[in-house]
Amino acid sequence: MTSILRALACACAMLLAAPAAVLADATGPEAIARAAAFSKQIELALAERGARVAIVFRAGRDRDDLPDGIRYTHGGFWVYQPLQSLDGSDMFYGYAVYHLYAGDPSGANDPRSSFLAQDFPIDFTLPMHEMEAGVIIPSPALQRRILSVMASENYQALHHENYSLLSNPHDAEYQNSNEFMLDVIASALWETTDREQLKVNLAAHFEPARVRLNVFERLFGPLVDRRVEFGDHDGRVFTTTFGSMARFLEGNEYALEVLELRYDPDQVIETPED
């Protein structure tokens, strides 16, 4: 058993016993239990592959409500690191989730802004509408570069507060969670935090996903969902997705593995004995 697997086994009991008060978005005990179990299944899948950093995506809406070809709506970096238990009494190793949220951390209703957050894996799986996750495990060299960016002031510098749900990764005007991850990866690869230069490089090397919207959706989308803005698109709409990021990393030999995980209700996560 690898050191990551051993440490995760020791952390299982603490994470699965998270108090309900922390799980503010849960809809009931069954949803909490399912999200906790799936978060541990994802963690163990990453640990089995020795991943220090993984790029994980979730679907925050029903698949029937998503545009054709888009399976996931939100992603985050899962980083293996020391963690503190919820009551502050214990330290253990496990995965922490680093990602970008729309809105304001103060709770103000500002859908056109965003902030960076660190969460437990269960916080990531609770909002899932589909109990599936898209996973990209970067090459060991890229994992090290991403960790270097995240450990520096460059990580915060790469955050652009102006938010749009369908931000164009070739344009610097807006950013969403997936584009933020792409910008971090691009910064790790090209060793710059200059946003304009990153967009030039991405335009030359990264092919985003086409989002096919009808005239009604283009005209009334911003009225229905204030997080939507089309000012960074010139006619056709393109954005960053699990598929487009996987193709970019695989095509340039920066991905160790790309996979999709589905919640398995029969998989039992054993709690280690003292």
ChimeraX attribute file (.defattr): number of C-alpha atoms within 10 A of each C-alpha:
attribute: neighborCount
match mode: 1-to-1
recipient: residues
	/A:1	8
	/A:2	11
	/A:3	12
	/A:4	22
	/A:5	20
	/A:6	13
	/A:7	16
	/A:8	23
	/A:9	19
	/A:10	18
	/A:11	22
	/A:12	19
	/A:13	14
	/A:14	14
	/A:15	20
	/A:16	18
	/A:17	11
	/A:18	16
	/A:19	11
	/A:20	12
	/A:21	8
	/A:22	10
	/A:23	14
	/A:24	9
	/A:25	13
	/A:26	17
	/A:27	11
	/A:28	10
	/A:29	10
	/A:30	10
	/A:31	16
	/A:32	22
	/A:33	16
	/A:34	18
	/A:35	24
	/A:36	22
	/A:37	23
	/A:38	26
	/A:39	24
	/A:40	25
	/A:41	20
	/A:42	23
	/A:43	24
	/A:44	20
	/A:45	15
	/A:46	23
	/A:47	22
	/A:48	14
	/A:49	14
	/A:50	17
	/A:51	23
	/A:52	20
	/A:53	25
	/A:54	26
	/A:55	22
	/A:56	23
	/A:57	26
	/A:58	23
	/A:59	22
	/A:60	18
	/A:61	16
	/A:62	12
	/A:63	16
	/A:64	8
	/A:65	8
	/A:66	15
	/A:67	12
	/A:68	12
	/A:69	13
	/A:70	19
	/A:71	23
	/A:72	25
	/A:73	21
	/A:74	24
	/A:75	28
	/A:76	25
	/A:77	23
	/A:78	28
	/A:79	22
	/A:80	21
	/A:81	13
	/A:82	12
	/A:83	16
	/A:84	13
	/A:85	13
	/A:86	15
	/A:87	8
	/A:88	8
	/A:89	7
	/A:90	11
	/A:91	12
	/A:92	14
	/A:93	19
	/A:94	28
	/A:95	29
	/A:96	23
	/A:97	22
	/A:98	21
	/A:99	21
	/A:100	25
	/A:101	20
	/A:102	22
	/A:103	19
	/A:104	16
	/A:105	14
	/A:106	8
	/A:107	7
	/A:108	9
	/A:109	11
	/A:110	15
	/A:111	18
	/A:112	20
	/A:113	21
	/A:114	22
	/A:115	19
	/A:116	18
	/A:117	12
	/A:118	14
	/A:119	14
	/A:120	17
	/A:121	22
	/A:122	23
	/A:123	21
	/A:124	24
	/A:125	27
	/A:126	23
	/A:127	18
	/A:128	21
	/A:129	14
	/A:130	17
	/A:131	17
	/A:132	20
	/A:133	24
	/A:134	20
	/A:135	25
	/A:136	27
	/A:137	25
	/A:138	25
	/A:139	19
	/A:140	16
	/A:141	12
	/A:142	20
	/A:143	21
	/A:144	15
	/A:145	18
	/A:146	24
	/A:147	17
	/A:148	14
	/A:149	20
	/A:150	17
	/A:151	11
	/A:152	10
	/A:153	10
	/A:154	17
	/A:155	21
	/A:156	15
	/A:157	12
	/A:158	19
	/A:159	22
	/A:160	20
	/A:161	20
	/A:162	19
	/A:163	25
	/A:164	25
	/A:165	23
	/A:166	25
	/A:167	29
	/A:168	26
	/A:169	28
	/A:170	24
	/A:171	18
	/A:172	17
	/A:173	18
	/A:174	24
	/A:175	30
	/A:176	32
	/A:177	28
	/A:178	26
	/A:179	26
	/A:180	24
	/A:181	25
	/A:182	19
	/A:183	23
	/A:184	26
	/A:185	20
	/A:186	19
	/A:187	22
	/A:188	22
	/A:189	15
	/A:190	12
	/A:191	14
	/A:192	16
	/A:193	20
	/A:194	11
	/A:195	18
	/A:196	13
	/A:197	14
	/A:198	24
	/A:199	19
	/A:200	14
	/A:201	14
	/A:202	19
	/A:203	14
	/A:204	10
	/A:205	11
	/A:206	21
	/A:207	17
	/A:208	23
	/A:209	19
	/A:210	17
	/A:211	18
	/A:212	15
	/A:213	14
	/A:214	8
	/A:215	9
	/A:216	8
	/A:217	12
	/A:218	16
	/A:219	12
	/A:220	11
	/A:221	16
	/A:222	15
	/A:223	12
	/A:224	10
	/A:225	11
	/A:226	13
	/A:227	21
	/A:228	19
	/A:229	20
	/A:230	19
	/A:231	13
	/A:232	18
	/A:233	17
	/A:234	9
	/A:235	9
	/A:236	10
	/A:237	18
	/A:238	20
	/A:239	21
	/A:240	29
	/A:241	26
	/A:242	25
	/A:243	17
	/A:244	17
	/A:245	23
	/A:246	22
	/A:247	18
	/A:248	17
	/A:249	21
	/A:250	17
	/A:251	11
	/A:252	10
	/A:253	12
	/A:254	20
	/A:255	22
	/A:256	17
	/A:257	15
	/A:258	18
	/A:259	11
	/A:260	12
	/A:261	15
	/A:262	13
	/A:263	17
	/A:264	13
	/A:265	10
	/A:266	6
	/A:267	10
	/A:268	10
	/A:269	15
	/A:270	10
	/A:271	14
	/A:272	12
	/A:273	6
	/A:274	4
